[in-house]
Amino acid sequence: MTESGQVWLNSAGVRAWTVAGVALTAAVWHGWAITVTPERPTFWVMVFADLLVAGLAGWLATWWPRTAVFGADELVLGANRIRYDSIVATRFGRVSAKPFWLAFWLPQSLVVGGLVALRRSDAFDRRVLEIETPGERYRLRWRHQHPYEEFTAALRDARPDLDAQYGLDGRDRALDLTPKLSAGGGFLALGLSVWALCTALFGIALLDRATVQPPQPAEAVAAPITALTGRTTGYPEVPGVPFDLVTTGCARENDVFLGPSPEVVEISLNVTATVPQQVEEDFEALLRRAVDLPEGRYVGRLEGSSPVAVIVAEDLRLSFRISTGCVDASAEPALREDLRALATALGLGR
């Protein structure tokens, strides 16, 4: 015992504060991740889990005192003050932590869980001390001998008149001031390990937000669209035929976890409309000629090798799509205007 009367109990409270800090940091990290993965609910769920872990860990950290303070008249265990003259009994015994480890390991590994099940219960014993007062019973556990002996020696010095009782089984109601290593605690630790695994897995995935197709320079995309607009003449009139300008996120390498990218996008001019058959045939024939797309093929590139794709569908309706490919999201406004100008030149939307 130190000169201040402090006796170290265990590091459970310190570990709980550490977990709370890590969980709060993860909540900030996952909160930012929501802004770059808006298509997936993954990180909304993770933020909720982070805050739940942080709150629970913080509560346990305040519940489990790190030290016991033996004052002149009272024993201080965290927020609990126990006057020496109020102690009516002390009970000593051992409780096995085997249910904790079974609950922790069996859902994760039948092999490790089986090995735990085969070991004798007393191999997991923890030393237990209960302090009984008229209003409450307090329970403490130790894995290691030294802090247990230091605490019990200090308690005997404070109340040398108390006769120690032995043989408790831990089933009586008590205020547990150290971790309760029962099946419930094992499932709680299992949940914590699942959270840690998901945090690591999604965190690693978040470090690689690269798209399957890298973004092309905006100039390389805009130039062939502008060139096609400039040479678009002679198309049959298609009054009232609507067009859509659609922006979609490009697929990421980690698409399963992260979803499409809001930072690298594809803008497309989409047309699907019912027009007279001759108009549809003449219009698509001119479009194919303009992009050098022969009959029997349905996907071509402007100017042969540009990132801009032209898809003319085999359909009884007028149906085609002109897509920019993947570009940086900052280029979206200008490219939408370029595609709108092309649609106007084609006579669409009038």
Residue pairs with C-beta under 8 A, 6 or more apart in sequence:
1 7
1 70
1 150
1 153
1 154
4 69
5 69
5 70
5 71
5 154
6 67
6 68
6 69
6 70
7 67
7 68
7 69
7 70
7 147
7 150
7 151
7 154
8 66
8 67
8 147
8 150
9 64
9 65
9 66
9 67
9 68
9 77
9 140
9 142
9 147
9 151
9 177
9 178
10 64
10 66
10 142
10 143
10 147
10 178
10 179
11 66
12 60
12 64
12 178
12 179
13 60
13 61
13 62
13 64
13 65
13 66
14 61
14 66
16 57
16 58
16 60
16 61
16 64
17 57
17 58
17 61
19 53
19 54
19 57
19 192
20 53
20 54
20 55
20 57
20 58
20 61
23 50
23 51
23 53
23 54
23 57
23 195
24 50
24 54
26 46
26 50
26 199
26 203
27 47
27 50
27 51
27 54
29 203
29 206
30 43
30 46
30 47
30 50
30 199
30 202
31 43
31 47
33 43
33 46
33 202
33 206
34 43
34 44
34 47
35 262
36 206
36 209
36 258
36 261
36 262
36 263
37 43
37 206
37 257
37 258
37 259
38 259
38 262
39 249
39 259
39 260
39 262
40 257
40 258
40 259
42 202
42 257
42 258
43 202
46 198
46 199
46 202
49 195
49 198
50 195
50 199
53 192
53 195
60 179
62 78
62 79
63 78
63 177
64 78
64 177
64 178
64 179
65 77
65 78
65 80
65 177
68 75
68 76
68 77
68 151
68 154
69 75
69 76
70 154
70 155
70 157
70 158
73 83
73 84
73 85
74 81
74 82
74 83
74 84
75 81
75 82
75 83
75 84
75 131
75 155
75 158
76 82
77 138
77 140
77 177
78 177
80 138
80 175
80 177
82 131
82 133
82 138
84 158
84 159
86 133
86 134
86 135
87 131
87 132
87 133
87 159
87 162
88 132
88 133
88 134
89 130
89 131
89 132
89 162
89 165
90 129
90 130
90 131
90 132
90 155
90 159
90 162
90 164
90 165
91 129
91 130
91 132
91 164
91 165
91 166
91 167
91 168
92 127
92 128
92 129
92 130
92 152
92 164
92 165
92 166
92 168
93 128
93 166
93 167
93 168
93 169
93 170
94 122
94 125
94 126
94 127
94 128
95 125
95 126
95 128
95 141
95 168
95 169
95 170
95 181
96 121
96 122
96 124
96 125
96 126
97 124
97 125
97 126
97 181
98 116
98 119
98 121
98 123
98 124
99 181
99 182
99 183
99 186
100 124
100 181
100 182
100 183
100 185
100 186
100 189
101 116
101 124
101 186
102 113
102 116
102 117
102 183
102 186
103 183
103 184
103 185
103 186
103 187
103 190
104 186
104 187
104 189
104 190
104 193
105 112
105 113
105 116
106 113
106 116
106 117
107 113
107 190
108 190
108 193
124 181
126 141
126 142
126 143
126 181
127 141
127 142
127 143
127 145
127 148
128 139
128 140
128 141
128 142
128 168
128 170
129 139
129 140
129 141
129 142
129 148
129 151
129 152
129 155
130 137
130 138
130 139
130 140
130 168
130 172
130 174
131 137
131 138
131 140
131 155
132 138
136 175
137 172
137 173
137 174
137 175
138 174
138 175
138 177
139 170
139 174
139 175
139 176
139 177
139 178
140 151
140 177
140 178
141 176
141 178
141 179
141 180
141 181
142 148
142 151
142 178
156 162
179 185
201 257
202 257
205 254
205 257
205 258
206 254
206 257
206 258
208 253
208 254
209 252
209 254
209 258
209 261
209 263
210 252
210 253
211 250
211 251
211 252
211 253
211 261
211 264
211 326
212 250
212 251
212 252
212 253
212 255
213 250
213 251
213 325
213 326
214 264
214 326
215 250
215 264
215 326
215 327
215 328
216 307
216 324
216 325
216 326
216 327
218 327
218 328
218 330
218 331
218 334
218 335
220 306
220 307
221 306
221 307
221 308
221 324
221 325
221 327
221 331
221 335
222 331
222 334
222 335
222 338
223 306
224 302
224 303
224 306
224 308
225 302
225 308
225 322
225 324
225 335
225 338
225 339
225 342
226 338
226 341
227 302
227 303
228 290
228 291
228 302
228 342
229 338
229 341
229 342
229 345
231 290
232 290
232 342
232 345
232 346
234 286
235 282
235 283
235 286
235 287
235 346
235 347
236 279
236 282
236 283
236 347
237 279
237 347
238 273
238 275
238 279
238 283
238 318
238 346
238 347
238 348
239 347
239 350
240 350
241 271
241 273
241 275
241 318
241 347
241 348
241 349
242 271
242 273
242 348
242 349
243 269
243 270
243 271
243 343
243 348
243 349
244 269
244 270
244 271
245 267
245 268
245 269
245 270
245 336
245 339
245 340
245 343
246 267
246 268
246 270
247 265
247 266
247 267
247 332
247 336
248 260
248 265
248 266
248 268
249 259
249 260
249 261
249 262
249 264
249 265
249 266
250 260
250 261
250 264
250 265
250 266
250 326
251 260
251 261
252 258
252 259
252 260
252 261
262 329
263 328
263 329
264 326
264 327
264 328
264 329
265 326
265 327
265 328
265 329
265 332
266 323
266 324
266 325
266 326
266 327
267 323
267 324
267 327
267 332
267 335
267 336
267 339
268 321
268 322
268 323
268 324
268 339
269 321
269 322
269 323
269 339
269 342
269 343
270 321
271 318
271 319
271 320
271 321
271 343
271 348
272 315
272 317
272 318
272 319
273 317
273 318
273 319
274 317
274 318
275 283
275 317
275 318
277 316
279 318
280 316
280 317
280 318
283 318
284 312
284 318
284 320
287 293
287 310
287 312
287 320
288 294
288 295
288 300
288 312
291 300
291 301
291 302
291 310
292 300
292 304
293 299
293 300
293 310
293 312
298 311
298 312
298 313
298 314
299 309
299 310
299 311
300 309
300 310
300 312
301 307
301 308
301 309
301 310
302 308
302 309
302 310
307 324
307 325
307 326
307 327
308 322
308 323
308 324
308 325
309 321
309 322
309 323
309 325
310 320
310 321
310 322
310 323
311 320
311 321
311 322
311 323
312 319
312 320
313 319
313 320
313 321
322 339
322 342
324 335
324 339
327 335
343 349
344 350
